[in-house]
Amino acid sequence: MTWHLTSDVETFAATAGTFLSDLANPASNALYPRPGYRPIEDRAVVEFSP
């Protein structure tokens, strides 16, 4: 998936691309800086049930 996003950003001369990753997975997160991705912000999803 990272390869596809990177390819699309380059193909369409975009200046940005966004994807979400699991912060609990350090193995995959270690790969993202290699093509130049950098973290911008952390988010949390909170769900409430009745």
Backbone as CSV, one residue per row, in Angstrom:
resi,resn,N_x,N_y,N_z,CA_x,CA_y,CA_z,C_x,C_y,C_z
1,MET,0.813,-1.182,0.000,0.000,0.000,0.000,0.861,1.252,0.000
2,THR,1.923,1.262,0.781,2.816,2.416,0.801,3.407,2.654,-0.573
3,TRP,3.761,1.574,-1.267,4.327,1.718,-2.608,3.317,2.367,-3.548
4,HIS,2.037,1.953,-3.474,1.009,2.517,-4.350,0.811,4.002,-4.082
5,LEU,0.766,4.400,-2.817,0.607,5.811,-2.492,1.794,6.611,-2.998
6,THR,2.995,6.107,-2.767,4.194,6.793,-3.228,4.190,6.929,-4.741
7,SER,3.810,5.877,-5.431,3.755,5.901,-6.892,2.734,6.924,-7.393
8,ASP,1.554,6.944,-6.781,0.519,7.902,-7.191,0.956,9.337,-6.935
9,VAL,1.587,9.593,-5.810,2.061,10.945,-5.501,3.056,11.390,-6.562
10,GLU,3.966,10.509,-6.940,4.957,10.846,-7.960,4.328,10.986,-9.342
11,THR,3.418,10.077,-9.706,2.790,10.092,-11.023,1.988,11.363,-11.247
12,PHE,1.246,11.789,-10.241,0.374,12.944,-10.406,1.015,14.232,-9.901
13,ALA,2.296,14.197,-9.626,3.056,15.359,-9.153,2.386,16.002,-7.942
14,ALA,1.821,15.174,-7.089,1.190,15.685,-5.874,2.264,16.105,-4.880
15,THR,1.888,16.974,-3.986,2.842,17.417,-2.978,2.622,16.734,-1.639
16,ALA,1.538,15.962,-1.533,1.258,15.302,-0.264,0.431,14.045,-0.490
17,GLY,0.545,13.137,0.424,-0.266,11.925,0.437,-0.494,11.555,1.891
18,THR,-1.588,10.912,2.174,-1.909,10.581,3.557,-2.251,9.109,3.695
19,PHE,-1.730,8.481,4.688,-2.153,7.141,5.048,-2.046,7.004,6.554
20,LEU,-2.761,6.066,7.088,-2.773,5.837,8.527,-2.017,4.556,8.838
21,SER,-1.333,4.552,9.952,-0.607,3.351,10.348,-0.918,3.022,11.800
22,ASP,-0.603,1.814,12.167,-0.826,1.348,13.534,0.420,1.666,14.357
23,LEU,0.297,2.566,15.314,1.454,2.944,16.132,2.010,1.780,16.945
24,ALA,1.206,0.740,17.121,1.645,-0.421,17.892,2.498,-1.381,17.061
25,ASN,2.734,-1.056,15.799,3.510,-1.938,14.933,4.830,-1.266,14.544
26,PRO,5.845,-1.351,15.392,7.103,-0.671,15.112,7.851,-1.234,13.905
27,ALA,7.629,-2.485,13.568,8.333,-3.075,12.418,7.927,-2.388,11.115
28,SER,6.632,-2.244,10.887,6.204,-1.593,9.650,6.437,-0.084,9.701
29,ASN,6.272,0.510,10.884,6.480,1.955,11.000,7.933,2.350,10.740
30,ALA,8.857,1.445,10.964,10.267,1.738,10.703,10.543,1.881,9.209
31,LEU,9.670,1.352,8.364,9.878,1.406,6.916,9.454,2.736,6.292
32,TYR,8.502,3.429,6.882,7.940,4.629,6.259,8.932,5.768,6.035
33,PRO,9.890,6.007,6.915,10.843,7.097,6.653,11.741,6.861,5.433
34,ARG,11.920,5.620,5.033,12.829,5.322,3.913,12.440,6.032,2.616
35,PRO,11.137,6.007,2.220,10.776,6.761,1.011,10.508,8.241,1.288
36,GLY,10.690,8.680,2.537,10.554,10.097,2.840,9.315,10.498,3.624
37,TYR,8.525,9.535,4.071,7.350,9.879,4.869,7.783,10.294,6.258
38,ARG,7.047,11.231,6.830,7.334,11.662,8.190,6.024,11.819,8.946
39,PRO,6.039,11.563,10.247,4.809,11.694,11.024,4.399,13.155,11.168
40,ILE,3.115,13.399,11.072,2.579,14.749,11.225,1.812,14.861,12.550
41,GLU,0.972,13.887,12.818,0.189,13.912,14.043,-0.256,12.510,14.425
42,ASP,-0.603,12.354,15.676,-1.182,11.109,16.174,-2.677,11.347,16.382
43,ARG,-3.460,10.338,16.132,-4.905,10.421,16.347,-5.371,9.210,17.125
44,ALA,-6.467,9.376,17.803,-7.090,8.266,18.524,-8.542,8.182,18.106
45,VAL,-9.026,6.983,17.960,-10.435,6.760,17.647,-11.094,6.266,18.924
46,VAL,-12.126,6.969,19.336,-12.851,6.608,20.550,-14.303,6.350,20.156
47,GLU,-14.801,5.193,20.534,-16.191,4.847,20.242,-16.959,4.672,21.553
48,PHE,-18.140,5.213,21.575,-19.016,5.053,22.723,-20.197,4.206,22.317
49,SER,-20.586,3.279,23.162,-21.776,2.483,22.877,-22.840,2.763,23.938
50,PRO,-24.084,2.711,23.498,-25.179,3.000,24.446,-25.350,1.911,25.491
